[in-house]
Amino acid sequence: MFKRKIYQELLKWKNESKGTSALLIEGARRVGKTKIAEFFGANEFQFYKTIDFTTVSKNVIDAFNDLSRIDKFFENLFLALGINALPKGSLIIFDEVQFCPKARQAIKTLVADGRYYYLETGSLVSIKENTSDILIPSEEESIQMYPMDYEEFLWACGLEYEANTIIDHFKAREIFDNRIHHSLMKNFRTYLAVGGMPKVVDTYISTHDFYAVDKEKKKILKLYEEDLRKIDNKFGTICYLVYKQMPTMLSKHSTRFIVSSTNQRADSVLFTNTLEKLIESKMVLAVYRCTDPSGGYALTKDQSNFKLYFNDVGLFTSIIYPNTMDDSEDIYQRLIFDNLKLNLGMLFENVCAQTLVANHFEPYYYSWEQNVETRKVRYEIDFIIFKDGKTIPFEVKSGNVSSKVSLEKLREKFPKRIREKYIVSTKQLSSGDNLTYLPYYMLFALR
């Protein structure tokens, strides 16, 4: 089991709630929700039991029909599961809880009973679909789980010391020796190739076979595409079509997703429902344009202008590169050793969005036009976040390009709201005049 940051959030929930609330772990498929729940149960409780609602018998499902006599309910539940009654204080995991809505509704009664702790896992699309007719308990908290970020990837690879050293250097604004910097960038490009899906990372660590790695990613992509088709069939959306067009949009460095490419308007009911379902699925990350970056971004969110990114950069890499055995090994090796003669801006931008979201920021982008002499010039900031009462802008550079015009113009436009500015690139760390050139491998250190 890989070390995951979400573990500390689970521990905080246990210590603070003391069983007075249940916790729902939401996230896309294959990000490790069940694994972390069971690992937490094994480490923090003397006893735990997972109830997987995709495989349990009808008798288990039926047990949740009647909670009027709580002792009788537990008797029926444990008999249906074929296990002895769990001791008080144990953990019960409702895995894939969306397949038993009444179990989720039962949380209010179960928590009030007080004899057990409850964790739930599920996918938000299915959860919302299957809970329209039930009362969602106020005793339920929720947290989001994402694919492994770069820090977690380093931990998995046995490079925790490297991760800690990167954080120390970021805090001290201390550069690495050039030789070390290139080594750190090589490791980061390995993350671009592999990504953060736990099963894929495990395959990479155990085999270092990039064809095997690519095959695992293709399995997940196939699963995702099947899920999207099911969503479309059920809700009359075009999720699959939008998902398939994302690589083209990102490869063109589009300033936003071109909704007209789907023969829809951004404000059409069909596209609005599609975007809602895609975001709920957690297979994509949506970054909206805000019209006023001076704070309170949600109040000025432009719903019709947004960028879409993949939830995992490794999956994106598998979508855009060949998948034969020889091609996979060659492409991945050239990517890792920086010999791939292609513009990697789309991968770098995707991984930046992924990193910010995984670290609990809600990134937006900002664009505006400004008169320069006799013409209008358009400027754009790739990402902005709100931190410690200030706006922090990021520009993403894939090569040696280091233009900072947009950042300077933004600072002139909002001098009191802009704190430190960042250019995220392959270059060494450097700081001055409230501008930091941040190497990609260091972005996760921004807390």
Summary of the structure (lengths in Angstrom):
residues: 447
radius of gyration: 23.5
end to end distance: 24.6
largest distance: 80.5
contacts: 1422
relative contact order: 0.10
helix: 49%
strand: 20%
